[in-house]
Amino acid sequence: MRAFYSVLWYLALPLVLLRLWWRGIKEPGYRQHWRERLGFYRERVPGWHTIWVHAVSVGETRAAEPLIDALIAAYPDSRVLLTHMTPTGRATGRALFARHGERLIQAYLPYDTVAMVNRFIRQFTPRICILMETEVWPNLIAACGERIPVALVNARLSERSLRRGQRFGKLMADAGRGIALVAAQTEADAARLRSFGAQKVEVTGSIKFDVVVPEAALETGAWLRARIGARAVLLCASTRDGEEALILDAFRRMAWPHGGAPLLAIVPRHPQRFDEVAAMVKERGLSLQRRSGLAQQSVEADVLLGDSMGEMFAYYAACDVAFVGGSLLPLGGQNLIEPCALGKPVLVGPHTFNFALATQDAIDAGGAICVLDAGALLGEAARLLGDPGARAAMGAQAAAYARRHRGATARTVGLLRRLIY
């Protein structure tokens, strides 16, 4: 089965490279370092042991921050090789981990063919492969084989992903058996991952709860808030294609009580959509300012477009109420832990299957509310913005929920110690 999978990869490779080049038209980062995707690298790591962490894109990279910090502290003779699949993930890693200097290097993971993965392993000779969240690559796991152990950490698997993976039967089961350790976020994730053949599965919780809010992000958030002034701020964070139009239409229709409309701050999840969302705002007759164009002037527009990378904590710090996107439409939702950690009331849509337990726990704790559609989102936001007491109480419950779930990083590092040698 894996041989057939490998043949399919080689047959698809010309189309994959063409698509990579095509995506580079809108996002030039896809055309940078493209040889790495074929397993050709310039950087070597003489004199260092290498701990390899794979974080496919932005969310996984940000989630990996507490783990990477802990590994760098625990293994002073090692440096971390952080691999990605997207340029936004790589840019996020560069911004997050610049403080570690030469203790952390970055590269793209090659496509999942035996030859490319073998070149990668020979190049960097890692001590361990640590995959973040949901990344299971059959040839990569097989190539690691007896040479290095593979761990899947902060692991999660939705019912939808389980059904999709079961279509590949033995291929995924063999990959699951090749993973030496799975550190799952929840008992439900653990059960689903065991059904894929994983043998050693432990429940550690979510590492995302251990993220420390950077002081620089708080300073940027305070700077943004000073530009905004006394006006209330509704933040729509990590929005996905189709959601912004719904939110903007509902915002324009809304009859705002309590002294007028708040500032609507929208931060699309994917940077290639910044211009598209800006055009949507203008098409609806709403005034717009872009974060990238702010200097010292005040924010006077109807909508602030968060067109910057690596500043999500700052946006959360500057807002009064936060909606976490990817949840109004059936896209699975996004991580709501960051706004909770900052003590912000959180709103989510009905489609949160990628973060089902964390979302339900936050709702049960009183720190989050589920809304059915964009109209309900704006209505609930208006209620909270008009009731400072309710808003403060909900924010305090969100912060308490986030504090209660910390500790996954220490548990994960404790398990990884058995594999890193």
PLY file of the C-alpha trace (Angstrom):
ply
format ascii 1.0
element vertex 421
property float x
property float y
property float z
element edge 420
property int vertex1
property int vertex2
end_header
0.00 0.00 0.00
2.83 2.40 0.85
4.54 1.58 -2.44
1.37 2.54 -4.30
1.17 5.74 -2.22
4.78 6.56 -3.19
4.10 6.01 -6.88
1.13 8.37 -6.67
3.37 11.01 -5.09
5.88 10.81 -7.95
3.13 10.92 -10.57
1.57 13.96 -8.90
4.86 15.79 -8.33
4.79 17.87 -11.57
1.27 19.10 -10.71
2.29 19.74 -7.10
5.23 21.88 -8.23
3.06 23.71 -10.75
0.53 24.47 -8.03
3.37 25.69 -5.77
4.53 28.07 -8.49
0.96 29.22 -9.15
0.37 29.98 -5.47
3.56 31.99 -5.56
1.82 34.56 -7.81
-0.26 35.78 -4.87
2.08 34.67 -2.10
5.73 34.97 -3.19
6.89 33.02 -0.16
5.82 29.81 -1.89
8.58 30.33 -4.48
11.30 30.80 -1.87
13.40 27.85 -0.66
11.48 25.59 -3.05
14.43 23.18 -3.38
13.97 22.27 0.27
10.60 20.77 -0.63
12.52 18.26 -2.77
14.97 17.43 0.00
17.88 19.69 -1.01
19.29 21.89 1.77
22.28 24.14 2.22
22.35 24.33 6.02
24.17 21.74 8.08
24.35 21.55 11.85
27.92 20.52 12.79
28.67 20.49 16.50
25.02 20.35 17.54
22.57 17.63 18.38
19.33 18.32 16.56
15.78 18.05 17.92
13.38 18.20 15.00
9.91 19.72 15.46
7.46 19.84 12.55
4.72 22.50 12.67
2.89 22.63 9.38
1.55 26.22 9.44
0.76 29.24 11.61
-1.49 27.61 14.21
0.82 24.68 14.85
3.86 26.96 14.98
2.30 29.19 17.59
1.14 26.14 19.55
4.70 24.78 19.52
6.16 27.85 21.24
6.00 26.60 24.86
7.34 23.19 23.83
10.24 24.62 21.84
11.17 26.98 24.65
11.13 24.05 27.10
13.24 21.81 24.82
15.86 24.51 24.28
16.09 25.00 28.05
16.20 21.26 28.81
18.81 20.31 26.17
21.56 22.97 26.12
23.74 20.84 23.81
21.02 20.76 21.15
19.32 23.08 18.78
15.86 22.80 17.33
15.17 22.28 13.64
11.69 23.67 13.00
10.08 22.56 9.74
6.95 23.84 8.02
4.83 23.37 4.92
3.64 26.97 4.44
5.49 30.29 4.13
3.17 31.86 6.70
4.15 29.16 9.18
7.80 29.80 8.45
7.40 33.57 8.84
5.56 33.05 12.13
8.37 30.84 13.40
10.98 33.38 12.37
9.17 36.09 14.33
8.45 33.95 17.40
11.87 32.38 17.80
14.30 35.08 16.74
15.26 35.36 20.42
16.85 31.89 20.29
19.41 32.88 17.65
21.44 29.95 16.34
19.69 27.56 18.74
16.84 27.31 16.22
16.93 26.87 12.46
14.07 26.52 9.98
13.41 24.59 6.80
10.56 23.22 4.73
9.66 19.58 5.18
10.16 17.75 1.88
7.31 16.10 0.06
6.52 12.65 1.41
8.61 10.47 -0.89
11.22 8.02 0.41
14.17 9.59 -1.44
13.36 13.16 -0.39
12.74 12.27 3.23
15.95 10.22 3.36
17.94 13.17 2.01
16.41 15.34 4.70
17.33 12.91 7.50
20.89 12.48 6.22
21.30 16.24 6.02
20.22 17.06 9.57
20.65 13.72 11.45
18.01 14.58 14.09
17.77 12.80 17.43
13.98 12.69 17.28
11.08 13.68 15.03
8.33 15.56 16.89
5.18 16.12 14.84
2.68 18.73 16.03
-1.06 18.04 16.27
-2.31 16.12 13.19
0.64 15.59 10.88
1.04 11.92 9.94
3.15 11.22 6.84
3.54 7.49 6.02
6.89 7.64 4.18
8.37 10.06 6.69
7.47 7.76 9.58
8.75 4.71 7.73
12.02 6.46 6.79
12.63 7.42 10.40
12.17 3.72 11.16
14.84 2.38 13.48
17.03 5.47 13.07
15.08 7.94 15.16
11.88 7.81 17.21
8.76 9.65 16.06
6.44 11.45 18.50
3.08 13.04 17.72
2.44 15.71 20.37
-0.40 18.06 21.21
-2.24 15.54 19.07
-5.85 16.00 18.11
-8.12 14.15 15.71
-11.71 15.10 14.98
-14.38 12.58 14.02
-14.36 14.02 10.52
-10.59 13.56 10.19
-10.88 10.04 11.59
-13.44 9.07 8.93
-11.26 10.61 6.23
-8.16 8.77 7.45
-9.94 5.43 7.67
-10.38 5.50 3.91
-6.65 4.79 3.65
-6.88 1.73 5.90
-3.59 -0.15 6.22
-1.48 2.80 5.04
-2.49 4.93 8.03
-2.55 1.98 10.43
1.09 1.18 9.55
2.01 4.82 10.04
0.24 4.84 13.41
2.19 1.79 14.56
5.43 3.51 13.57
4.86 6.37 16.06
6.72 5.74 19.30
4.68 8.17 21.39
1.40 10.05 21.01
0.71 12.85 23.49
-3.00 13.55 22.95
-4.91 16.65 23.97
-8.00 14.81 25.27
-9.28 11.32 26.05
-11.50 11.48 22.96
-8.51 12.37 20.77
-6.56 9.51 22.35
-9.30 7.00 21.57
-9.53 8.11 17.95
-5.73 8.00 17.55
-5.56 4.47 18.98
-8.00 3.40 16.28
-5.31 4.41 13.76
-2.91 1.87 15.27
-0.91 4.08 17.64
0.41 1.90 20.46
1.74 4.31 23.10
-0.87 7.03 23.67
-0.89 9.35 26.69
-3.26 12.22 27.45
-1.31 15.37 28.31
-3.74 18.22 27.57
-3.18 21.08 25.15
0.18 22.83 25.05
-1.61 25.94 23.80
-2.73 26.68 27.37
0.93 27.19 28.34
1.60 30.01 25.89
3.01 33.03 27.71
1.73 36.34 26.40
4.81 38.28 25.19
5.34 41.62 26.86
5.98 43.15 23.43
2.52 42.00 22.29
0.90 43.66 25.29
2.79 46.86 24.51
1.64 46.75 20.89
-1.92 46.11 22.05
-1.76 49.13 24.36
-0.39 51.22 21.49
-3.26 50.10 19.25
-5.79 50.84 21.97
-4.37 54.35 22.36
-4.87 54.92 18.62
-8.49 53.70 18.92
-9.39 55.69 22.01
-12.52 55.18 24.09
-14.56 53.46 21.36
-15.46 49.83 22.03
-13.70 47.19 19.89
-15.21 44.01 18.47
-12.44 41.79 17.12
-13.18 39.10 14.52
-10.00 37.01 14.56
-8.76 34.30 12.19
-11.71 34.75 9.85
-11.94 32.49 6.81
-13.23 32.88 3.27
-16.97 33.55 3.29
-17.16 34.72 6.90
-16.09 38.33 6.43
-18.93 39.05 4.00
-21.48 37.69 6.50
-19.97 39.73 9.35
-19.75 42.96 7.34
-23.34 42.67 6.12
-24.59 42.04 9.66
-22.47 44.91 10.99
-23.91 47.31 8.44
-27.50 46.26 9.23
-27.05 46.43 13.00
-28.84 49.18 14.93
-26.23 49.79 17.59
-27.45 50.92 21.01
-25.32 52.40 23.78
-23.68 55.28 21.98
-22.99 54.03 18.48
-21.16 51.31 16.62
-17.90 49.85 17.92
-14.76 49.60 15.86
-14.92 46.34 13.92
-11.42 44.84 13.73
-11.04 41.97 11.26
-7.93 39.80 11.11
-8.17 37.24 8.25
-6.42 33.96 8.92
-4.64 33.91 5.57
-2.53 36.94 4.55
-3.14 36.44 0.84
-6.74 37.52 1.50
-5.94 40.92 3.06
-6.62 42.86 -0.15
-9.76 40.84 -0.87
-11.21 41.67 2.55
-10.26 45.34 2.18
-12.22 45.42 -1.07
-15.26 43.85 0.66
-15.25 46.60 3.27
-15.14 49.37 0.66
-17.83 47.71 -1.49
-20.22 47.99 1.46
-19.58 51.69 1.90
-17.72 51.27 5.18
-14.58 53.25 5.91
-11.34 51.31 6.34
-7.94 51.69 7.93
-5.22 49.08 7.67
-2.92 48.11 10.51
0.04 48.26 8.12
-0.71 51.94 7.43
-1.06 53.06 11.04
1.58 55.40 12.38
0.56 57.79 15.14
-2.81 58.76 13.71
-6.06 57.86 15.45
-8.26 55.05 14.16
-11.41 56.78 12.93
-12.70 54.24 10.43
-15.60 51.79 10.73
-13.28 48.83 10.16
-9.65 48.17 11.10
-8.08 45.48 8.91
-5.42 43.51 10.78
-3.06 43.00 7.85
0.04 42.17 9.89
1.73 38.90 10.87
2.55 37.75 14.37
0.36 40.29 16.19
-2.69 38.23 17.16
-2.00 38.61 20.87
-1.80 42.38 20.36
-5.20 42.43 18.63
-6.72 40.39 21.43
-5.15 42.69 24.02
-6.69 45.75 22.31
-10.26 44.43 22.00
-13.28 44.32 24.31
-14.99 41.25 22.81
-13.38 38.62 20.57
-15.01 36.41 17.97
-12.85 33.45 16.91
-13.35 32.68 13.23
-13.50 29.56 11.12
-16.67 28.72 13.04
-19.55 30.57 11.32
-19.18 28.21 8.35
-18.38 24.47 8.57
-14.60 24.97 8.69
-13.87 23.54 12.13
-13.06 26.66 14.13
-9.78 28.02 15.46
-7.98 28.18 18.78
-9.88 30.21 21.43
-7.28 29.76 24.19
-5.37 32.97 23.42
-8.27 35.39 24.00
-9.31 33.40 27.07
-5.79 33.69 28.48
-6.05 37.46 28.08
-9.36 37.54 29.92
-11.52 38.49 26.93
-15.14 37.38 26.46
-15.15 34.98 23.50
-17.81 34.35 20.87
-17.70 31.36 18.49
-19.93 30.07 15.74
-21.58 26.63 15.69
-18.85 24.85 13.68
-15.96 24.11 16.07
-15.36 20.41 15.43
-11.56 20.83 15.25
-11.54 22.27 18.79
-14.74 20.69 20.11
-13.75 19.90 23.70
-11.76 23.09 24.34
-14.65 25.14 22.99
-17.29 23.30 25.00
-15.18 23.56 28.17
-14.82 27.32 27.66
-18.59 27.64 27.16
-19.30 25.52 30.25
-16.88 27.69 32.25
-18.79 30.82 31.24
-15.94 32.30 29.27
-17.36 31.73 25.77
-20.75 31.86 24.04
-21.79 30.01 20.88
-23.76 32.06 18.33
-25.64 30.54 15.42
-24.94 33.09 12.70
-23.49 36.52 11.95
-26.62 38.35 13.08
-26.54 36.58 16.44
-22.82 37.33 16.68
-23.40 41.07 16.33
-26.38 40.94 18.68
-24.42 39.18 21.42
-21.50 41.54 20.93
-23.84 44.53 21.32
-25.19 43.08 24.56
-21.74 42.55 26.03
-20.39 45.90 24.87
-23.37 47.58 26.50
-22.95 45.77 29.84
-19.47 46.32 31.36
-20.30 44.14 34.37
-21.32 41.12 32.29
-18.31 41.63 30.04
-15.88 41.75 32.97
-17.41 38.68 34.60
-17.24 36.68 31.39
-13.64 37.75 30.80
-12.67 36.67 34.33
-14.28 33.26 33.75
-12.40 32.90 30.45
-9.07 33.66 32.18
-9.82 31.20 34.99
-10.65 28.50 32.44
-7.30 29.04 30.69
-5.34 28.91 33.97
-6.95 25.62 35.05
-5.70 23.78 31.97
-2.02 24.68 32.09
0.76 22.11 32.49
0.66 20.12 29.23
4.15 21.26 28.20
5.83 19.86 31.31
3.94 16.58 30.93
4.92 16.32 27.26
8.62 17.08 27.87
8.62 14.45 30.60
7.40 11.84 28.11
9.83 12.97 25.40
12.82 12.53 27.75
12.44 8.78 27.32
12.97 9.13 23.56
15.64 11.85 23.27
19.12 10.44 23.70
0 1
1 2
2 3
3 4
4 5
5 6
6 7
7 8
8 9
9 10
10 11
11 12
12 13
13 14
14 15
15 16
16 17
17 18
18 19
19 20
20 21
21 22
22 23
23 24
24 25
25 26
26 27
27 28
28 29
29 30
30 31
31 32
32 33
33 34
34 35
35 36
36 37
37 38
38 39
39 40
40 41
41 42
42 43
43 44
44 45
45 46
46 47
47 48
48 49
49 50
50 51
51 52
52 53
53 54
54 55
55 56
56 57
57 58
58 59
59 60
60 61
61 62
62 63
63 64
64 65
65 66
66 67
67 68
68 69
69 70
70 71
71 72
72 73
73 74
74 75
75 76
76 77
77 78
78 79
79 80
80 81
81 82
82 83
83 84
84 85
85 86
86 87
87 88
88 89
89 90
90 91
91 92
92 93
93 94
94 95
95 96
96 97
97 98
98 99
99 100
100 101
101 102
102 103
103 104
104 105
105 106
106 107
107 108
108 109
109 110
110 111
111 112
112 113
113 114
114 115
115 116
116 117
117 118
118 119
119 120
120 121
121 122
122 123
123 124
124 125
125 126
126 127
127 128
128 129
129 130
130 131
131 132
132 133
133 134
134 135
135 136
136 137
137 138
138 139
139 140
140 141
141 142
142 143
143 144
144 145
145 146
146 147
147 148
148 149
149 150
150 151
151 152
152 153
153 154
154 155
155 156
156 157
157 158
158 159
159 160
160 161
161 162
162 163
163 164
164 165
165 166
166 167
167 168
168 169
169 170
170 171
171 172
172 173
173 174
174 175
175 176
176 177
177 178
178 179
179 180
180 181
181 182
182 183
183 184
184 185
185 186
186 187
187 188
188 189
189 190
190 191
191 192
192 193
193 194
194 195
195 196
196 197
197 198
198 199
199 200
200 201
201 202
202 203
203 204
204 205
205 206
206 207
207 208
208 209
209 210
210 211
211 212
212 213
213 214
214 215
215 216
216 217
217 218
218 219
219 220
220 221
221 222
222 223
223 224
224 225
225 226
226 227
227 228
228 229
229 230
230 231
231 232
232 233
233 234
234 235
235 236
236 237
237 238
238 239
239 240
240 241
241 242
242 243
243 244
244 245
245 246
246 247
247 248
248 249
249 250
250 251
251 252
252 253
253 254
254 255
255 256
256 257
257 258
258 259
259 260
260 261
261 262
262 263
263 264
264 265
265 266
266 267
267 268
268 269
269 270
270 271
271 272
272 273
273 274
274 275
275 276
276 277
277 278
278 279
279 280
280 281
281 282
282 283
283 284
284 285
285 286
286 287
287 288
288 289
289 290
290 291
291 292
292 293
293 294
294 295
295 296
296 297
297 298
298 299
299 300
300 301
301 302
302 303
303 304
304 305
305 306
306 307
307 308
308 309
309 310
310 311
311 312
312 313
313 314
314 315
315 316
316 317
317 318
318 319
319 320
320 321
321 322
322 323
323 324
324 325
325 326
326 327
327 328
328 329
329 330
330 331
331 332
332 333
333 334
334 335
335 336
336 337
337 338
338 339
339 340
340 341
341 342
342 343
343 344
344 345
345 346
346 347
347 348
348 349
349 350
350 351
351 352
352 353
353 354
354 355
355 356
356 357
357 358
358 359
359 360
360 361
361 362
362 363
363 364
364 365
365 366
366 367
367 368
368 369
369 370
370 371
371 372
372 373
373 374
374 375
375 376
376 377
377 378
378 379
379 380
380 381
381 382
382 383
383 384
384 385
385 386
386 387
387 388
388 389
389 390
390 391
391 392
392 393
393 394
394 395
395 396
396 397
397 398
398 399
399 400
400 401
401 402
402 403
403 404
404 405
405 406
406 407
407 408
408 409
409 410
410 411
411 412
412 413
413 414
414 415
415 416
416 417
417 418
418 419
419 420
